[in-house]
Amino acid sequence: MIGPSGAVRVMVATKPVDFRKGMEGLATLVRESMGADPFSGAVYVFRAKRADRIKLVFWDGTGLCLLAKRLEDGIFRWPKIEDGVMRLRLVHEARETSTPTQAG
């Protein structure tokens, strides 16, 4: 699996971005808009104007990685911004799934 391991700092962009940008363009946004280092190991999260898409950019120690996700149904909910800060909390949603049973 490609991805960060252990404790990871997550930085979330507060405004939607142009989703035509690739990893280099998003890394530039990290430096210029967020005032952060895209090669620090933190995960940087960006949302498109359409709230059904996000992109994550992070340095895995060997190269810059870009992960994109598009929801088929629904949207990503972005927290409110208060005093210029977005506060995140961990939410776990339990989903009911049906498990096929074998006749026996």
C-alpha positions as CSV (number, residue, x, y, z in Angstrom):
1,M,0.0,0.0,0.0
2,I,1.2,3.5,-0.8
3,G,0.4,6.0,1.8
4,P,1.6,7.6,5.0
5,S,2.1,5.5,8.1
6,G,2.1,6.4,11.8
7,A,1.0,9.8,13.1
8,V,0.4,12.1,10.2
9,R,-0.4,15.8,10.2
10,V,-3.3,16.7,7.9
11,M,-3.7,20.2,6.5
12,V,-7.0,21.0,4.8
13,A,-7.4,23.9,2.3
14,T,-10.2,26.1,3.3
15,K,-11.3,27.1,-0.2
16,P,-12.1,24.9,-3.3
17,V,-9.3,24.8,-5.9
18,D,-9.1,24.4,-9.6
19,F,-9.1,20.6,-10.0
20,R,-7.2,20.7,-13.3
21,K,-4.1,21.2,-11.1
22,G,-1.9,18.2,-10.7
23,M,0.6,17.4,-8.0
24,E,3.0,20.1,-8.9
25,G,0.3,22.8,-9.1
26,L,-1.1,21.7,-5.7
27,A,2.4,21.6,-4.2
28,T,2.7,25.2,-5.3
29,L,-0.6,26.0,-3.6
30,V,0.7,24.4,-0.4
31,R,3.8,26.6,-0.5
32,E,2.2,29.9,-1.6
33,S,-1.4,29.8,-0.1
34,M,-0.9,27.6,3.0
35,G,2.7,28.7,3.8
36,A,3.7,25.1,4.3
37,D,6.3,22.7,2.9
38,P,4.7,20.0,0.6
39,F,7.7,17.8,1.2
40,S,7.3,17.7,5.1
41,G,5.4,14.4,5.1
42,A,2.0,16.1,6.0
43,V,-1.0,15.3,4.0
44,Y,-2.6,18.2,2.2
45,V,-6.3,18.0,1.3
46,F,-8.0,19.9,-1.5
47,R,-11.7,20.0,-2.5
48,A,-13.1,20.9,-5.9
49,K,-16.0,23.3,-6.3
50,R,-18.2,20.3,-6.8
51,A,-18.1,18.8,-3.3
52,D,-18.0,15.3,-4.6
53,R,-14.2,15.4,-5.3
54,I,-11.1,15.7,-3.2
55,K,-7.3,15.4,-3.9
56,L,-4.6,14.6,-1.4
57,V,-1.0,15.5,-1.9
58,F,1.8,14.1,0.3
59,W,5.5,13.3,0.3
60,D,6.1,9.6,1.0
61,G,9.9,9.9,1.5
62,T,10.7,8.9,-2.1
63,G,8.4,11.2,-4.2
64,L,5.3,13.4,-4.2
65,C,2.0,11.4,-4.3
66,L,-1.4,12.5,-5.5
67,L,-4.5,10.7,-4.5
68,A,-7.9,11.6,-6.1
69,K,-11.3,10.5,-5.0
70,R,-14.7,11.1,-6.6
71,L,-17.8,10.0,-4.8
72,E,-20.4,8.3,-7.0
73,D,-23.2,9.4,-4.7
74,G,-23.1,12.2,-2.0
75,I,-20.6,14.9,-1.2
76,F,-17.7,15.5,1.1
77,R,-18.8,17.7,4.1
78,W,-16.4,20.5,4.8
79,P,-16.3,21.8,8.4
80,K,-17.2,25.4,9.1
81,I,-14.4,27.9,9.3
82,E,-14.3,30.0,12.5
83,D,-11.7,32.7,13.1
84,G,-9.9,31.5,10.0
85,V,-9.4,28.0,11.4
86,M,-11.1,24.7,10.4
87,R,-11.5,22.3,13.3
88,L,-11.7,18.7,12.5
89,R,-13.0,15.9,14.6
90,L,-12.9,12.2,14.1
91,V,-16.2,10.7,13.0
92,H,-16.8,7.0,12.5
93,E,-19.9,6.0,10.6
94,A,-21.0,2.4,11.1
95,R,-22.6,0.9,8.0
96,E,-24.8,-2.1,7.9
97,T,-23.7,-4.7,5.4
98,S,-25.3,-8.0,4.6
99,T,-23.2,-11.1,4.5
100,P,-24.1,-13.8,2.2
101,T,-24.9,-17.1,4.0
102,Q,-24.3,-20.5,2.7
103,A,-27.1,-23.1,2.9
104,G,-25.9,-26.0,4.8
